[in-house]
Amino acid sequence: MNQNLKNKTFSFLKKLVIIALLLFVFTFIEIYWAMGSFSNKISSGNPDSSFFDDAYLISVLTTGFLTIAFLLFTFIKNKYLKIGFELNCLIFIWFFWNYTIFVDRESSWSTYLFKEEILYTLTVSSFPILVLSTVTIFALHYITGKL
């Protein structure tokens, strides 16, 4: 009985680390792919922080939040519903961070309307978000399904 509990605990921790690592890496890649053109711009919120620092911090925060959310999604039994929730959550969060980066590094220095900010962010982020969110979700399900 005690060995069985250790195996389950180890399996859970292994899944947790893999989920967190994949989410961190793919979030970091997505930020650089979608918003990398603003990497040489100065942040209006913190002029001393580099784009790498912002991308790293955003990736850490996203990893913590999404790891917990994805673990909660494991209670959903319908596989397609679970994948839909995970994809929508990932897409929404990545779009939010891309919008935040755009506002911080570009539009706050100019006179963009809210609609223009949203449209520009949507234009720049759509392809990277769709590609990487799909790859991320299927990689997570493939890897955690093999454990």
Secondary structure, DSSP 8 states (H G I E B T S, - for coil): -HHHHHHHHHHHHHHHHHHHHHHHHHHHHHHHHHHGGGTTS--SS-TT--HHHHHHHHHHHHHHHHHHHHHHHTT---HHHHHHHHHHHHHHHHHHHHHHHHHHHTGGGTT--HHHHHHHHHHHHHHHHHHHHHHHHHHHHHHHHH-
